[in-house]
Amino acid sequence: MTVLTNLLDLDPAQLVAYCGELGEKPFRAKQLQRWIHQFGASDFDAMTDLAKSLRQKLAGRAVVTVPDVISDHTSTDGTRKWLLDVGQGNAIETVFIPEENRGTLCISTQAGCAVNCRFCSTGKQGFSRNLTVAEIIGQLWMAEFELRRTKGIEAGPKGERQITNVVMMGMGEPLLNFGPTVTALKLMLDDNAYGLSRRRVTLSTSGVVPMIDKLSQECPVALAVSLHASNDALRDSLIPLNKKHPLRELMAACRRYLEFAPRDFITFEYCMLDGVNDSDAHARELVALVQNGAESVPCKFNLIPFNPFPESGLLRSKNPRIKAFAQILMDAGIVTTIRKTRGDDIDAACGQLAGEVQDRTHVQERMQKMAEYQRKFGENFGRLVEISA
């Protein structure tokens, strides 16, 4: 039985090599790539400028396949979330966030996550497996052409692009699935595929130091670091990975990365946890961490109101506290934003991408728990509130 090659697994160079094996010239790979990634074609017969002989070869040897959609929900604010089936009871989530001048897609790189940060509900689901290239880039392929279909926009380069920015901030730690993640990044950047600029593709990591260095050499895109703490003791308790790669190592890796990065700053993400990491002293400690003479890191901070979930035992910082914290950073000259919360009514917000990994039957149980916590802590527990600057 012939094992069919999923062409979504191949980066531009690999597709050239694959066409070579079929006895085809390199320009055929570019044509094929444009059909797949710019027109959203999965049927070889529809690829009309390919020689009929090549289409026949492909039909017997290759496929263009993405994970099946289990559910597709659109929030009242336009945020759209897909739950995708990646087999054996595993599901991943992909979230599209529309804004006035851009459309951002939040992509998953693993089914579940092994990092197990204390404040992230995805980590509490455990880790199942790394995603393949086709499963990673397939999220962009599926979302771009589904959004176009929904709006009646034609496929192809002439149709208005729906996704202008990609963030690797969905389920999983991208740098712990390095090879497939980088191959997917190369496709996102390639002019014969999605043609996104490096500045518009952001990879978010919890701090896998050796792989930050490796990324700077292989495919430097914009970098976001999930910081969430101002000292090692606190970060050890929130992000177990910090015990392996403490803050000093992480800051040094960030400085090295900036030599190759498309942007001249690192984005630090900081989840605001009531009474845990949100005091004035913590804010001043952060300033000292990133403004440290020769060891300073040019950066901006993105403060994220926490999305409470029962298993965490944590609560969101109060709005005045978040604003006061932000003010200390801004007074020190650090660009600071407070993330506007999106997609809360469909659990699409940051840290909520739990995705029913190996766990779809527990939804009812978790909803009951949430109702219990709302009785205990008030009806706003678990709800996202928008904070105006």
JOQUI-V418474 format. One line per field, one symbol per residue. ss: DSSP state (H for helix, E for strand, L for the rest). psi: psi as a letter, one per 20 degrees, with the letter a starting at -180 (. if undefined). burial: + if it has 24 or more other C-alpha atoms within 12 Angstrom, else -. Layout:
ss: ???
psi: ???
burial: ???
//
This chain:
ss: LLLLEEHHHLLHHHHHHHHHHLLLLHHHHHHHHHHHHLLLLLLHHHLLLLLHHHHHHHHHHEELLLLEEEEEEELLLLLEEEEEELLLLLEEEEEEEELLLLEEEELLLEEELLLLLLLLHHHHLLEEEELLHHHHHHHHHHHHHHHHHHHLLLLLLLLLLLLLEEEELLLLLHHHLHHHHHHHHHHHHLLLLLLLLHHHEEEEELLLHHHHHHHHHHLLLEEEEELLLLLHHHHHHHLHHHHLLLHHHHHHHHHHHHLLLLLLLEEEEEEEELLLLLLHHHHHHHHHHHLLHHHLLLEEEEEEELLLLHHHLLLELLHHHHHHHHHHHHHLLLEEEELLLLLHHHLLLLLLLLLLLLLHHHHHHHHHHHHHHHHHHLLLLLLLLLLLL
psi: pppppoiiiprghhhggghghjkqqhhhgggggggghhikpiohhimhjqqhhghgghhihrroprqqpgqoqprhjippppppokqljqqrqpppoprgjrpppoqqiqoapihlqhjphghiirpgrqqrghhghhgggggghghgghikpqrrhhqpphohqppmjbprohijlgghghggghhhiphjdikqqhhjppppqjlnghhgghhhhhmoaqpppnfjqirggghhhhnhhhhgnrgggghghgghhhhiqiqkqppppopopojgkjrhhgghhgghginlcijqoprqpopopqnqqgihjqqqqqghggghghhgghhjjpppqopppqkhikljrpijmhjlokkhijggghhggghghhhgjqiipiqpqppq.
burial: -----+++++++--++-++----+---+++++++++++++++-+--+--+---++--+---++++++-+--+++----++++++++---+++++++++----++++++++++++++++++++++++++++++++++++++++++++++------+++---++++++++++++++++++++++++++++++-++++++++++++++++++-+++-++--++++++++++++++-+++-++++++-++++++++++++++-++-+-++++++++++-++++--++++++-++-----+++++++++++++++++-++++++-++++++++++---+-++++-++++-++++++++++++++----------+--+-------+++++----
//
